[in-house]
Amino acid sequence: MRHRPLSLHWRITLFAGLLILFTLSLAMVILSWQAENIETRRLRERTEIAARTAATMPEVADWVETRAQDRLYDVIERLRIVHNMDYITVYDQSRIRLVHPNPSRIGEILPKGIDDAAFAEHIYTKKAKGEEGVFIKAYFPIKNKNLEQIGVIVAGKRLPTAVEFFVHQLKSISLAVFLALLIGLVGSWFLALQVKRSLLGLEPHQIVRMYSERLAAFDAIQEGVIAIDMEEKVTIFNRSAKRILHVEGETIGHSIRDLIPDTRLPEVLEARKPFVHTEFRLGNQYIVSTRVPIMLGDEMIGALAVFTDRTEAASLAEMLTGVQAYAEALKIQAHEHKNVLHAIAGMLELDKKDEALKYLHQVHVTYDEWLKITSAIKVPSIAGLILGKMAKAKTLNIVLMIDRDSAFHTIPERLTAGDMVTIIGNLLENAFDALKEIENPDKRVILYIYDDDTSLTIAVNDNGPGIDERVLDRLFERGVSGKDDSHLGVGLYLVRNVVERAGGWIDFETQQGEGAEFVVTIPKKEK
């Protein structure tokens, strides 16, 4: 059975408790070391005072000279007890021990080379290690009335060990240590609660598992997913995003602008609002993206983009658009051919040969116009669209004329055939709508298309009533229209989006009662 890890709450509390305990222990060690130094200085003073007191007593000098050891022992022992020394030893000048707390050591001779300075009238203290520990020893000379040295007094006191100092300090501040540890543990407990709440009640192993699951999920989906923080640093960059954008290597922590120079994700941080299902060109790719801000409560902490590469779909759409436009045009032509054949057959049956020839001539002119269109417009989908719109205009009693200087060879890199259909189709529909409701036997719409190496120009002119002055300032807003049941409010909105996405612009002129003209210009090369 797998061992369940200790909760974050308990881990923080125990770690903080151990840290406090270690800190207090370290502080006590330092205090013990300082106390040892203080105690050493104090014992040096006390042992020196005890040795001086014994050496300067006149009777001590007399008894050393007369070797009155019993009297000398009694006096020295009383001094030892009074000064709380572990021992006070008396040596004569011959290094013979005259007094010692241990009677068995009386009479021993101190070897030469040991404490020679004490027998040369030197006064000093030193730290010496003995059988029972480390002692502080003070040396003081004994002098007779002639100030001649006749012996040495040695007072000694054992220095407590480091452990004894530590235990002593612990006893003296045990209550403070207990209170500090208790307060630290309680504080750690509440700190752990706050940390746990900030992590939404999740344990570290749960966060790791969720993080791993999220990464696996992001890498499994086909859409690209990129997230950045408020400093535009990448926090998520899944495999699909790398594949779609052709990015290799490590991405987390890098600036999004360094990885994708023409990125639009930082726009979310600036606008502080989502951009849902937007379409744009990224290099040679056609991207559909949804970009939203990442919120933590009321605070924005980053931005997220979910996108897919629609380049292949756009290419298929172009093919389908061209095929559909041509199919529609052929359908219209077939219908027209049938009508033409019926009309000619009827004229021939009525033996009206001259009228039949005249009608054939008119039909020939119409088909010549169609051939001119297909010759000038080299993009099949657009040629098919125009032929279809010409047929529709005819049903509306509108003459759709193609400027004789029109020529269209290639679609700009940042547009698709579908985009071109959107632009031309909506501009023509708006012109048809403007002419549909007016009484004018000469309804005309003129289409001009021309492209060269630098730009593509599309112009649509009509002789309708013009644009209502009330909507001129909001003409390209969604839903804004100058008349009921008109596509103006939607069509121009779509046209503007496509044109601006391609880096182009749209201008218009209008005059009440004389019509309107829209001119779209799209550069073929980025500036």
Phi, psi and omega per residue, in radians:
M1 nan 2.300 -3.082
R2 -1.258 2.347 -3.132
H3 -1.247 2.278 3.130
R4 -1.378 2.200 -3.095
P5 -1.155 2.637 3.107
L6 -1.121 2.436 -3.079
S7 -1.140 2.709 3.131
L8 -1.043 -0.649 3.132
H9 -0.984 -0.907 -3.120
W10 -1.220 -0.631 -3.135
R11 -1.112 -0.754 3.121
I12 -1.133 -0.746 -3.121
T13 -1.115 -0.829 -3.123
L14 -1.162 -0.719 3.135
F15 -1.103 -0.771 3.128
A16 -1.122 -0.699 3.107
G17 -1.085 -0.791 3.111
L18 -1.120 -0.663 3.123
L19 -1.135 -0.737 3.101
I20 -1.121 -0.759 3.131
L21 -1.084 -0.747 3.112
F22 -1.112 -0.736 3.140
T23 -1.108 -0.750 3.108
L24 -1.127 -0.713 3.123
S25 -1.102 -0.756 3.109
L26 -1.097 -0.704 3.109
A27 -1.106 -0.680 3.132
M28 -1.201 -0.623 3.081
V29 -1.093 -0.758 3.124
I30 -1.125 -0.740 3.113
L31 -1.107 -0.693 3.124
S32 -1.116 -0.715 3.107
W33 -1.108 -0.751 3.094
Q34 -1.128 -0.706 3.118
A35 -1.109 -0.652 3.113
E36 -1.109 -0.730 3.111
N37 -1.124 -0.732 3.124
I38 -1.121 -0.770 -3.140
E39 -1.118 -0.634 3.110
T40 -1.101 -0.800 3.114
R41 -1.100 -0.691 -3.127
R42 -1.155 -0.734 3.134
L43 -1.184 -0.581 3.069
R44 -1.062 -0.748 3.128
E45 -1.151 -0.774 -3.091
R46 -1.157 -0.768 -3.132
T47 -1.159 -0.627 3.129
E48 -1.167 -0.704 3.109
I49 -1.112 -0.757 3.142
A50 -1.105 -0.751 -3.138
A51 -1.164 -0.723 3.135
R52 -1.126 -0.741 -3.134
T53 -1.038 -0.802 -3.120
A54 -1.178 -0.712 -3.061
A55 -1.254 -0.464 -3.071
T56 -1.613 0.005 3.087
M57 -1.329 2.176 -3.075
P58 -1.005 -0.679 -3.101
E59 -1.188 -0.490 3.110
V60 -1.126 -0.784 3.126
A61 -1.085 -0.728 -3.136
D62 -1.107 -0.748 -3.079
W63 -1.267 -0.483 3.062
V64 -1.174 -0.738 -3.130
E65 -1.191 -0.646 -3.116
T66 -1.574 -0.066 -3.123
R67 0.987 0.759 3.045
A68 -1.469 1.352 -2.958
Q69 -1.205 -0.595 -3.123
D70 -1.147 -0.845 3.102
R71 -1.092 -0.744 -3.140
L72 -1.049 -0.700 -3.132
Y73 -1.120 -0.744 -3.103
D74 -1.095 -0.790 -3.124
V75 -1.137 -0.783 -3.103
I76 -1.154 -0.652 -3.120
E77 -1.165 -0.683 3.100
R78 -1.129 -0.714 3.086
L79 -1.089 -0.686 -3.139
R80 -1.061 -0.751 -3.122
I81 -1.203 -0.736 -3.127
V82 -1.079 -0.745 -3.084
H83 -1.589 0.060 3.081
N84 0.949 0.850 3.077
M85 -1.674 2.651 3.060
D86 -1.279 -0.595 3.044
Y87 -2.794 2.675 2.932
I88 -2.290 2.084 -3.078
T89 -1.947 2.498 3.122
V90 -2.061 2.224 3.053
Y91 -2.038 2.523 2.959
D92 -1.528 -3.133 -3.056
Q93 -1.221 -0.239 3.108
S94 -1.546 0.129 3.104
R95 1.273 0.306 3.114
I96 -1.534 2.301 -3.131
R97 -1.381 2.071 -3.111
L98 -1.669 -0.571 -3.110
V99 -2.358 2.421 3.082
H100 -2.794 2.500 3.127
P101 -1.010 -0.507 3.112
N102 -1.689 1.850 -3.072
P103 -0.972 -0.475 -3.089
S104 -1.219 -0.282 -3.122
R105 -1.716 -0.020 3.070
I106 -1.228 2.385 -3.133
G107 1.696 -0.199 3.107
E108 -1.188 2.613 3.141
I109 -1.838 2.265 3.108
L110 -1.352 2.126 -3.113
P111 -1.085 2.609 3.074
K112 -1.207 2.634 -3.059
G113 1.683 -0.229 3.099
I114 -1.913 2.137 3.113
D115 0.944 0.722 3.135
D116 -1.119 -0.549 -3.105
A117 -1.107 -0.524 -3.123
A118 -1.160 -0.499 -3.134
F119 -1.591 0.147 3.079
A120 -2.084 0.595 3.056
E121 1.168 0.363 3.101
H122 -1.515 2.481 3.079
I123 -1.982 2.123 -3.099
Y124 -2.844 2.929 3.040
T125 -2.190 2.724 3.100
K126 -2.683 2.838 3.087
K127 -1.789 2.186 -3.087
A128 -2.333 2.479 -3.128
K129 -1.621 2.240 3.132
G130 -2.118 -2.971 -3.119
E131 -1.166 -0.548 -3.077
E132 -1.746 0.117 3.119
G133 2.333 -2.786 -3.129
V134 -1.680 2.300 -3.100
F135 -2.071 2.597 2.948
I136 -1.722 2.113 -3.066
K137 -2.087 2.387 3.117
A138 -2.050 2.370 -3.108
Y139 -2.033 2.296 3.132
F140 -2.478 2.284 -3.095
P141 -1.302 2.564 3.031
I142 -1.752 2.201 -3.108
K143 -2.142 2.560 3.109
N144 -1.491 -2.953 -3.089
K145 -1.156 -0.409 3.115
N146 -1.563 0.191 3.141
L147 1.053 0.541 3.052
E148 -1.710 2.400 -3.129
Q149 -1.262 2.232 -3.136
I150 -2.105 -0.029 3.129
G151 3.107 -2.977 -3.093
V152 -2.464 2.370 2.992
I153 -1.754 2.272 3.099
V154 -2.136 2.032 3.080
A155 -1.895 2.341 -3.094
G156 -2.343 2.545 3.120
K157 -2.462 2.292 -3.112
R158 -1.264 2.374 3.102
L159 -1.535 2.233 3.140
P160 -1.019 2.614 3.122
T161 -1.311 2.920 3.128
A162 -1.046 -0.680 3.131
V163 -1.128 -0.720 3.123
E164 -1.116 -0.717 3.079
F165 -1.075 -0.764 -3.119
F166 -1.082 -0.795 3.141
V167 -1.123 -0.680 3.125
H168 -1.109 -0.774 3.121
Q169 -1.128 -0.678 3.138
L170 -1.102 -0.720 3.116
K171 -1.130 -0.650 -3.063
S172 -1.304 -0.510 -3.095
I173 -2.117 0.393 -3.087
S174 -1.054 -0.671 3.138
L175 -1.151 -0.752 3.123
A176 -1.111 -0.710 3.120
V177 -1.105 -0.756 -3.139
F178 -1.087 -0.797 -3.141
L179 -1.129 -0.728 3.127
A180 -1.100 -0.733 3.139
L181 -1.160 -0.712 3.140
L182 -1.124 -0.822 3.127
I183 -1.090 -0.715 3.121
G184 -1.097 -0.732 3.139
L185 -1.169 -0.727 3.113
V186 -1.130 -0.763 3.095
G187 -1.087 -0.685 3.121
S188 -1.141 -0.648 3.130
W189 -1.073 -0.816 3.135
F190 -1.231 -0.615 3.059
L191 -1.079 -0.743 3.113
A192 -1.090 -0.651 3.093
L193 -1.086 -0.756 -3.141
Q194 -1.139 -0.726 3.111
V195 -1.091 -0.755 -3.126
K196 -1.106 -0.696 3.113
R197 -1.154 -0.685 3.133
S198 -1.151 -0.399 3.096
L199 -1.670 0.315 3.106
L200 1.039 0.548 3.092
G201 1.319 0.203 -3.091
L202 -1.609 2.564 3.051
E203 -1.506 2.734 3.140
P204 -0.941 -0.751 -3.132
H205 -1.158 -0.530 3.073
Q206 -1.231 -0.680 3.107
I207 -1.122 -0.759 3.119
V208 -1.073 -0.766 -3.139
R209 -1.122 -0.773 3.129
M210 -1.109 -0.720 3.128
Y211 -1.080 -0.771 3.127
S212 -1.130 -0.715 3.115
E213 -1.108 -0.723 -3.140
R214 -1.143 -0.730 3.115
L215 -1.097 -0.744 3.116
A216 -1.099 -0.710 3.122
A217 -1.136 -0.767 3.121
F218 -1.077 -0.697 -3.120
D219 -1.281 -0.370 -3.085
A220 -1.456 -0.474 -3.073
I221 -1.350 2.706 -3.088
Q222 -1.407 -0.434 3.138
E223 -1.333 2.609 3.038
G224 -1.369 2.438 3.131
V225 -2.273 2.168 3.098
I226 -2.320 2.363 3.059
A227 -2.268 2.503 3.096
I228 -2.284 2.772 3.069
D229 -1.637 -3.000 -3.067
M230 -1.206 -0.292 3.093
E231 -1.683 0.226 3.121
E232 1.143 0.439 3.051
K233 -1.574 2.422 -3.088
V234 -1.272 2.271 3.062
T235 -1.970 -0.437 3.071
I236 -2.418 2.355 3.096
F237 -2.686 1.623 -3.004
N238 -1.367 3.046 -3.056
R239 -1.115 -0.683 -3.139
S240 -1.098 -0.648 3.103
A241 -1.112 -0.726 3.103
K242 -1.113 -0.704 -3.124
R243 -1.178 -0.790 -3.097
I244 -1.154 -0.714 -3.048
L245 -1.672 0.004 3.101
H246 1.029 0.822 3.112
V247 -1.854 2.348 3.137
E248 -2.144 2.825 3.078
G249 1.444 -2.990 -3.109
E250 -1.269 2.388 -3.113
T251 -2.125 -0.499 -3.073
I252 -1.104 2.280 3.121
G253 1.579 -0.190 3.122
H254 -1.515 2.749 3.076
S255 -1.227 2.357 -3.125
I256 -1.105 -0.534 -3.139
R257 -1.244 -0.493 3.075
D258 -1.263 -0.619 -3.124
L259 -1.394 -0.723 -3.114
I260 -2.297 1.620 -3.038
P261 -0.989 -0.663 -3.110
D262 -1.738 0.605 3.126
T263 -1.164 2.635 3.087
R264 -2.013 0.114 -3.119
L265 -1.159 -0.673 3.112
P266 -1.083 -0.289 3.087
E267 -1.032 -0.549 3.137
V268 -1.144 -0.698 3.132
L269 -1.137 -0.629 -3.118
E270 -1.338 -0.758 -3.092
A271 -1.434 -0.406 -3.129
R272 0.998 0.661 3.098
K273 -2.635 2.769 -3.122
P274 -1.370 2.716 3.002
F275 -2.158 1.830 -2.982
V276 -1.699 2.246 3.038
H277 0.860 0.975 3.095
T278 -1.666 2.585 -3.119
E279 -2.008 2.381 3.108
F280 -2.774 2.877 3.107
R281 -1.664 2.346 3.071
L282 -2.195 1.658 -2.994
G283 1.226 -2.176 3.110
N284 -1.715 0.167 -3.072
Q285 -1.813 2.579 3.118
Y286 -1.805 1.904 -2.996
I287 -1.921 2.371 2.986
V288 -1.975 2.123 -2.966
S289 -2.352 2.570 2.941
T290 -2.075 2.108 -3.100
R291 -2.087 2.228 -3.080
V292 -2.345 2.632 3.036
P293 -1.296 2.583 3.054
I294 -1.691 2.105 -3.054
M295 -1.943 2.455 2.978
L296 -2.083 1.656 -2.978
G297 1.226 -2.147 3.104
D298 -1.694 0.041 -3.076
E299 -1.815 2.322 3.073
M300 -1.484 2.228 -3.089
I301 -2.027 0.011 3.137
G302 2.923 -2.904 -3.133
A303 -2.484 2.601 -3.110
L304 -2.231 2.405 3.087
A305 -2.187 2.276 3.013
V306 -2.070 2.134 -3.013
F307 -2.503 2.851 3.107
T308 -2.432 2.653 -3.141
D309 -1.550 1.987 -3.126
R310 -1.832 0.327 -3.096
T311 -1.060 -0.831 -3.125
E312 -1.150 -0.726 3.117
A313 -1.114 -0.658 3.125
A314 -1.149 -0.665 3.105
S315 -1.112 -0.757 3.091
L316 -1.111 -0.660 3.119
A317 -1.111 -0.669 3.093
E318 -1.056 -0.778 3.136
M319 -1.089 -0.787 -3.123
L320 -1.148 -0.664 3.121
T321 -1.082 -0.783 3.119
G322 -1.102 -0.781 3.137
V323 -1.108 -0.751 -3.118
Q324 -1.135 -0.723 -3.133
A325 -1.132 -0.754 3.118
Y326 -1.142 -0.685 3.129
A327 -1.089 -0.728 3.117
E328 -1.124 -0.742 3.126
A329 -1.116 -0.743 3.120
L330 -1.125 -0.640 3.106
K331 -1.085 -0.767 3.131
I332 -1.134 -0.747 -3.138
Q333 -1.108 -0.722 3.124
A334 -1.076 -0.732 3.108
H335 -1.091 -0.765 3.133
E336 -1.117 -0.722 3.111
H337 -1.036 -0.738 -3.132
K338 -1.082 -0.778 3.123
N339 -1.103 -0.721 3.133
V340 -1.077 -0.794 -3.128
L341 -1.098 -0.731 3.108
H342 -1.091 -0.736 -3.130
A343 -1.131 -0.772 -3.124
I344 -1.148 -0.732 3.135
A345 -1.063 -0.710 3.138
G346 -1.134 -0.738 -3.135
M347 -1.117 -0.712 -3.134
L348 -1.158 -0.687 3.114
E349 -1.114 -0.557 3.117
L350 -1.510 0.092 3.104
D351 1.038 0.685 3.092
K352 -1.901 1.287 -3.051
K353 -1.204 -0.692 -3.121
D354 -1.093 -0.765 3.114
E355 -1.110 -0.653 3.129
A356 -1.114 -0.748 3.112
L357 -1.123 -0.700 3.120
K358 -1.101 -0.731 3.135
Y359 -1.145 -0.691 3.106
L360 -1.086 -0.633 3.112
H361 -1.115 -0.748 3.114
Q362 -1.088 -0.736 3.119
V363 -1.111 -0.675 3.134
H364 -1.070 -0.728 3.114
V365 -1.086 -0.728 3.131
T366 -1.079 -0.801 -3.135
Y367 -1.189 -0.533 3.040
D368 -1.093 -0.683 3.087
E369 -1.080 -0.737 3.118
W370 -1.096 -0.727 3.137
L371 -1.134 -0.645 3.103
K372 -1.095 -0.672 3.137
I373 -1.115 -0.852 -3.124
T374 -1.162 -0.412 3.088
S375 -1.380 -0.682 -3.093
A376 -1.408 -0.605 -3.110
I377 -1.733 1.815 -3.047
K378 -1.467 -0.193 3.125
V379 -1.531 2.006 -3.005
P380 -1.001 -0.766 -3.081
S381 -1.114 -0.634 -3.130
I382 -1.299 -0.683 3.088
A383 -1.076 -0.774 3.096
G384 -1.083 -0.700 3.116
L385 -1.062 -0.797 -3.098
I386 -1.133 -0.735 3.108
L387 -1.063 -0.706 3.110
G388 -1.142 -0.724 3.131
K389 -1.169 -0.580 3.094
M390 -1.117 -0.700 3.117
A391 -1.146 -0.712 3.123
K392 -1.145 -0.706 3.135
A393 -1.062 -0.635 -3.135
K394 -1.104 -0.665 3.128
T395 -1.207 -0.400 -3.140
L396 -1.672 0.141 -3.095
N397 1.058 0.636 3.105
I398 -2.047 2.397 3.101
V399 -1.658 1.988 3.072
L400 -1.669 1.980 -3.096
M401 -1.894 2.410 3.074
I402 -1.794 2.165 -3.137
D403 -0.984 2.347 -3.057
R404 -1.101 -0.380 3.132
D405 -1.554 0.055 -3.111
S406 -1.162 2.501 3.083
A407 -2.778 2.331 -3.113
F408 -2.469 2.008 -3.039
H409 -1.915 -0.812 -3.079
T410 -2.382 2.591 3.091
I411 -1.439 2.349 3.080
P412 -0.961 2.624 -3.040
E413 -1.005 -0.604 -3.053
R414 -1.558 0.170 3.092
L415 -2.181 2.790 3.053
T416 -2.021 2.977 3.074
A417 -1.051 -0.637 3.091
G418 -1.088 -0.675 3.092
D419 -1.116 -0.733 3.130
M420 -1.113 -0.692 3.085
V421 -1.084 -0.702 3.111
T422 -1.063 -0.808 -3.084
I423 -1.157 -0.994 -3.045
I424 -1.192 -0.775 -3.114
G425 -1.046 -0.784 -3.107
N426 -1.241 -0.662 3.106
L427 -1.119 -0.720 3.101
L428 -1.170 -0.727 3.135
E429 -1.093 -0.678 3.103
N430 -1.107 -0.706 3.105
A431 -1.138 -0.716 3.103
F432 -1.073 -0.763 -3.128
D433 -1.080 -0.666 -3.136
A434 -1.141 -0.546 -3.091
L435 -1.625 -0.272 -2.969
K436 -1.105 -0.681 -2.998
E437 -1.671 -0.020 -3.072
I438 -1.684 2.712 3.102
E439 -1.674 1.749 -3.128
N440 -2.699 2.052 -3.109
P441 -1.213 -0.275 -3.085
D442 -2.034 1.182 3.118
K443 -1.469 2.118 -3.081
R444 -2.272 2.488 2.989
V445 -2.273 2.227 -3.132
I446 -1.967 2.214 3.110
L447 -1.917 2.278 3.097
Y448 -2.213 2.197 3.085
I449 -2.287 2.254 3.100
Y450 -2.600 2.366 3.063
D451 -2.336 2.582 3.029
D452 -2.362 -2.798 -3.073
D453 -1.247 -0.333 -3.032
T454 -1.816 -0.611 -3.038
S455 -2.729 2.918 3.041
L456 -2.077 2.280 3.138
T457 -2.097 2.303 3.097
I458 -2.241 2.191 3.127
A459 -2.265 2.376 3.091
V460 -2.224 2.148 -3.090
N461 -2.146 2.390 3.078
D462 -2.304 2.799 3.107
N463 -1.869 0.701 -3.140
G464 -1.440 -2.811 -3.057
P465 -1.366 -0.121 -3.069
G466 1.576 3.066 -3.081
I467 -1.667 2.405 3.128
D468 -1.053 2.252 -3.108
E469 -1.071 -0.417 -3.090
R470 -1.184 -0.376 -3.063
V471 -1.983 0.149 -3.076
L472 -1.050 -0.697 -3.084
D473 -1.304 -0.337 -3.085
R474 -2.125 0.496 -2.974
L475 -1.061 -0.614 -3.033
F476 -1.714 0.166 3.080
E477 -1.407 2.580 -3.123
R478 -1.136 2.292 3.073
G479 1.518 -0.072 3.137
V480 -1.521 2.210 -3.112
S481 -2.532 2.567 3.133
G482 -1.527 -0.100 -3.128
K483 -2.665 2.768 -3.118
D484 -1.253 2.647 3.081
D485 0.993 0.561 3.122
S486 -1.889 2.589 3.074
H487 -1.491 0.073 -3.047
L488 -1.005 -0.739 -3.074
G489 -1.172 -0.528 -3.139
V490 -1.667 -0.746 -3.055
G491 -1.057 -0.876 -3.122
L492 -1.180 -0.563 3.067
Y493 -1.061 -0.794 3.123
L494 -1.155 -0.728 3.127
V495 -1.052 -0.828 -3.123
R496 -1.049 -0.749 3.136
N497 -1.039 -0.803 -3.121
V498 -1.138 -0.761 -3.100
V499 -1.133 -0.819 -3.132
E500 -1.150 -0.614 3.098
R501 -1.093 -0.541 3.135
A502 -1.535 0.060 3.133
G503 1.433 0.294 -3.129
G504 -1.809 -2.927 -3.137
W505 -2.610 2.834 -3.115
I506 -2.274 2.281 3.098
D507 -2.083 2.794 3.083
F508 -2.623 2.693 3.023
E509 -2.308 2.516 3.139
T510 -2.593 2.633 3.071
Q511 -2.524 2.248 -3.078
Q512 -0.999 2.230 3.103
G513 1.464 -0.114 -3.087
E514 -2.119 -0.142 3.059
G515 1.955 -2.954 -3.101
A516 -2.543 2.746 3.084
E517 -2.404 2.288 3.077
F518 -1.972 2.320 -3.128
V519 -2.182 2.121 3.124
V520 -1.890 2.283 3.092
T521 -2.171 2.208 -3.125
I522 -2.248 2.012 3.103
P523 -1.192 2.515 -3.132
K524 -1.544 -0.308 3.140
K525 -2.203 2.449 3.124
E526 -1.247 2.484 3.126
K527 -1.349 nan nan
